Amino acid sequence: MKKTAIITGSSKGIGAATAILFAQKGYNVVINYNDSYESATLLARSLSENGFSVTTQKANVANRLEAELLIKETLYKFGRIDVLVNNAGVAFEGLITQTDEVDYDRIMNINLKGVFNCCKAAAQVMVNQQSGKIINISSMWGETGASCEVAYSASKAGVIGLTKALAKELAPSGITVNAVTPGIIETSMNSNLSVEELTEFVESIPLGRMGTADEIAQAVYFLASENADYITGQILGVNGGYVI
Ligand code: NAP
């Protein structure tokens, strides 16, 4: 039976690369988006035209009911959920004194509560199946903390804590839960950085370059594969050696 993967926030960037890889590997793929209807639709269309099994589903993962609907619709369309990749996320840069409550709540609601919402809704399905793989996209800033990204770093550290706790809770049901912590990856999330800032970052990366969205997708695919059946509660850094 064909396996099914939900990739949250897969209208662009790391999520889109992950959706493409899973589709190419033979999964039914649910491309989730919130704002970017056009890029999600274009991606789904180009994959469908190449014979891959994909569908799109709008859902703001920060909204519990929409996250639940994402899981329900997937179950209705494909009958099972083998992989959930919690990738949807937003960044915010600024001093703590410039981070107001609205910014803080937005970051935490999307980056952390969104992961909680989707995990909670998918867990019931996966427990019934007695199988499943959950991969959460955190960030190396969740491990080390980034100056001027207090809310973002806290949300991503929260994802690491959630991953470890849920791995223990779901292991007896045959479900693994792991996280990937990307370094600096070439996506629109970094498009606000100046050439000088990017150059400075790249100079601090032992492998001497930014990562690509596909390199994160490959790590996610590994954790979702049978080769990773004995791996749970782990945090896989994909950062060119920035954090060792
Ligand atoms: P991106 O290109 O900005 O893509 C972000 C994705 O998240 C988009 O598809 C966006 O969809 C989706 N999204 C945002 N809010 C959402 C919501 N409320 N509900 C559903 N989807 C939502 O960023 P990216 O670089 O690919 O980032 C993907 C993940 O990797 C994020 O969790 C990010 O924190 C993490 N990460 C990125 C880097 C990096 O250097 N790029 C490093 C470490 C970690 P819509 O546009 O449709 O809303």
Boltz pocket constraint, residues with backbone or C-beta under 6 A from the ligand:
constraints:
  - pocket:
      binder: B
      contacts: [[A, 8], [A, 9], [A, 10], [A, 11], [A, 12], [A, 13], [A, 14], [A, 15], [A, 32], [A, 33], [A, 34], [A, 35], [A, 36], [A, 37], [A, 59], [A, 60], [A, 61], [A, 62], [A, 86], [A, 87], [A, 88], [A, 89], [A, 90], [A, 91], [A, 110], [A, 114], [A, 137], [A, 138], [A, 139], [A, 140], [A, 181], [A, 182], [A, 183], [A, 184], [A, 185], [A, 186], [A, 187], [A, 188], [A, 189], [A, 190]]
      max_distance: 6.0
